[in-house]
Amino acid sequence: MSLIQVQNLSFSYEGSSEPVFDRVSFHLDTRWRLGVTGRNGKGKTTFLKLLSGELDHNGAIQTQAVCDYFPFSVPHPELDTWQILDQVTDGEAQLWEIQRELSQLQAEEEILYRPFQTLSKGEQTKALLAALFLRQGHFLLIDEPTNHLDTHGRQIVSEYLRKKKGFILVSHDRCFLDGCVDHILSLNRSNIEVQSGTFSAFLQNFEQQQRLE
């Protein structure tokens, strides 16, 4: 088990009068399949970029986990896909492991032998997720993976994620979230809440609380 401990986190974009986060504290477990929800502009993507170390901040984010951010940048997309995935996994993943992951994502093995840039965006998404989950000791921060997936593709990826041990996922697709997460981090107007359960369970609790208030 590895924890992500957030203590007195504050962050504002330059020139903005409103902070995105203002002295917030909470902790997360990297074994969770955590969905992040909140209104547009509440800092979902910003939070992932803070965890990945891409943005400077005040306060502390402490974890032993090495965080990877998806979408993942591919510097040489003209290379064959198997070469790209070998680089992503630092050469530590065996070919059969990559083939297994692609099979679970219902991606054809032949994409490995085509230049990465010739793959559809959906195929690229599946290939990179397969490789990133094979990085030993890394924790994946997944930002809107459904952008280039059709309805069937979203279902396949959701089922794939449900089999994984842990990640943090931002998605506007409620059905997608519901199919694969077991905890919810909610970025509310005045606070941040962490709850166990599916997105539907969270939404039911949230709506009941709103009625009571």
C-alpha atoms as one frame of an Amber mdcrd trajectory, in Angstrom:
protein
   0.000   0.000   0.000   1.161   3.530  -0.797  -0.615   6.666   0.326  -0.835
  10.040  -1.357  -0.988  12.617   1.427  -2.062  16.147   0.529  -1.475  18.753
   3.222  -2.449  22.438   3.056  -2.358  22.394  -0.734  -2.808  25.787  -2.361
  -2.577  26.610  -6.040  -3.572  29.526  -8.273  -2.934  30.180 -11.936  -1.000
  33.352 -12.643  -3.325  36.297 -13.113  -6.338  34.525 -11.591  -8.164  36.154
  -8.687  -9.603  32.826  -7.484  -7.412  29.999  -6.153  -8.014  26.554  -7.610
  -7.108  24.990  -4.249  -6.883  26.835  -0.941  -5.183  24.994   1.949  -6.900
  21.643   1.322  -5.817  18.431   3.053  -6.799  14.802   2.446  -5.207  11.428
   1.732  -5.672   8.792  -0.967  -4.693   5.145  -1.285  -2.986   4.039  -4.499
  -4.915   0.755  -4.358  -8.125   2.678  -5.038  -9.668   3.031  -8.458 -10.462
   6.688  -7.816 -12.737   8.818  -9.966 -12.462  12.603  -9.752 -15.620  14.622
 -10.211 -16.502  18.304 -10.028 -17.859  21.141 -12.097 -15.935  22.438 -15.092
 -13.118  24.682 -13.947 -12.954  23.190 -10.451  -9.452  21.823 -10.972  -9.766
  18.153 -11.973  -7.011  18.239 -14.594  -5.013  20.683 -12.477  -5.070  18.208
  -9.598  -3.613  15.450 -11.789  -0.887  17.786 -13.037  -0.037  18.754  -9.457
   0.301  15.078  -8.533   2.520  14.439 -11.549   4.806  17.301 -10.532   4.043
  19.366 -13.634   2.875  22.402 -11.655   4.445  24.215  -8.696   2.305  24.673
  -5.595   2.250  25.642  -1.948   1.737  22.987   0.701   2.813  19.371   0.473
   2.003  16.349  -1.690   3.767  13.327  -0.238   3.850   9.870  -1.789   6.270
   7.082  -2.573   4.392   6.363  -5.803   5.850   7.427  -9.144   2.961   9.096
 -10.972   2.503   8.928 -14.755   0.101  11.257 -16.566  -2.141  10.192 -19.440
  -2.432  11.523 -22.204   1.190  10.444 -22.542   3.484  12.353 -24.883   5.076
  10.295 -27.671   8.146  12.109 -29.034   8.699   9.938 -32.128   5.302   8.743
 -33.420   6.889   7.674 -36.720   8.359   4.604 -34.969   6.546   1.270 -34.983
   4.118   0.902 -32.104   6.048  -1.946 -30.469   9.103   0.327 -30.334   7.048
   3.091 -28.704   5.602   0.725 -26.110   9.037  -0.758 -25.425  10.284   2.762
 -24.669   7.270   3.544 -22.474   7.897   0.433 -20.368  11.663   1.141 -20.264
  12.222  -2.213 -21.947  10.979  -4.091 -18.867   7.782  -5.531 -20.353   7.881
  -8.743 -22.365   6.145  -8.887 -25.744   3.659 -11.448 -24.447   2.690  -9.069
 -21.633   1.955  -6.281 -24.089   0.005  -8.724 -26.269  -2.023  -9.806 -23.224
  -2.946  -6.226 -22.339  -3.909  -5.410 -25.906  -6.061  -8.547 -26.042  -7.922
  -7.423 -22.921  -8.524  -4.091 -24.643  -9.701  -5.870 -27.809  -6.947  -4.204
 -29.835  -5.516  -6.146 -32.760  -1.955  -7.407 -32.304  -1.063  -6.151 -35.782
  -1.060  -2.543 -34.534   2.288  -3.333 -32.885   3.900  -3.532 -36.309   2.512
  -0.311 -37.728   3.935   3.192 -37.214   2.288   4.667 -34.122   1.162   7.745
 -36.039  -0.910   5.594 -38.413  -3.057   4.203 -35.593  -6.449   5.704 -34.933
  -6.685   7.896 -31.810  -8.660   5.133 -30.113  -5.966   2.564 -30.931  -3.304
   4.944 -29.623  -5.238   5.345 -26.384  -5.478   1.587 -25.885  -1.825   0.971
 -26.764  -0.533   3.598 -24.359  -2.796   2.494 -21.504  -1.591  -1.079 -22.017
   2.052  -0.013 -21.768   1.597   2.410 -18.879  -0.084  -0.214 -16.722   2.953
  -2.449 -17.288   5.336   0.057 -15.716   6.310  -1.561 -12.428   5.898   0.632
  -9.349   4.170   3.431 -11.256   0.751   4.934 -10.511  -1.384   6.164 -13.376
  -3.226   9.490 -13.539  -5.731   9.209 -16.391  -7.260  12.379 -17.824 -10.288
  12.007 -20.126  -9.338   8.744 -21.881 -12.704   8.489 -23.678 -12.207  11.511
 -25.966 -11.400   9.329 -28.990 -13.425   6.219 -28.139 -16.849   5.248 -29.443
 -19.494   3.758 -27.143 -18.196   0.202 -27.552 -14.615   1.338 -27.015 -15.579
   3.140 -23.824 -17.193   0.001 -22.458 -14.091  -2.074 -23.263 -11.713   0.399
 -21.594 -13.999   0.751 -18.572 -14.031  -3.026 -18.111 -10.247  -3.086 -18.525
  -9.756  -0.426 -15.847 -12.067  -2.262 -13.454  -9.535  -5.132 -13.396  -6.626
  -2.879 -12.417  -5.418  -2.360  -8.860  -5.315   1.398  -8.703  -5.378   4.695
 -10.616  -6.924   8.156 -10.551  -9.366   8.888 -13.358 -10.902  12.121 -14.611
 -13.804  11.647 -17.013 -16.929  13.600 -17.912 -18.608  10.306 -18.883 -20.635
   9.202 -15.852 -21.366   5.725 -17.197 -17.665   5.215 -17.868 -16.790   6.275
 -14.305 -19.518   4.104 -12.865 -18.149   1.024 -14.592 -14.637   1.137 -13.174
 -14.144   3.204  -9.990 -14.546   2.210  -6.346 -13.895   5.624  -4.739 -14.833
   9.193  -5.647 -12.929  12.420  -5.006 -15.400  15.277  -5.296 -14.124  18.820
  -5.844 -16.981  20.864  -4.400 -17.524  24.603  -4.186 -16.219  24.948  -0.637
 -14.525  21.646   0.185 -13.162  18.331  -1.071 -14.774  15.012  -0.198 -13.503
  11.461  -0.572 -16.116   8.680  -0.566 -16.046   4.934  -1.044 -18.288   3.453
  -3.728 -19.354   3.972  -7.324 -20.178   7.267  -8.990 -23.897   6.442  -8.839
 -23.684   5.880  -5.074 -21.829   9.170  -4.674 -24.382  11.028  -6.797 -27.279
   9.592  -4.807 -25.670  10.692  -1.537 -24.850  14.119  -2.971 -28.390  14.744
  -4.210 -29.854  13.621  -0.877 -27.542  16.019   0.958 -28.557  18.845  -1.368
 -32.252  18.191  -0.647 -31.614  18.181   3.090 -29.739  21.468   2.879
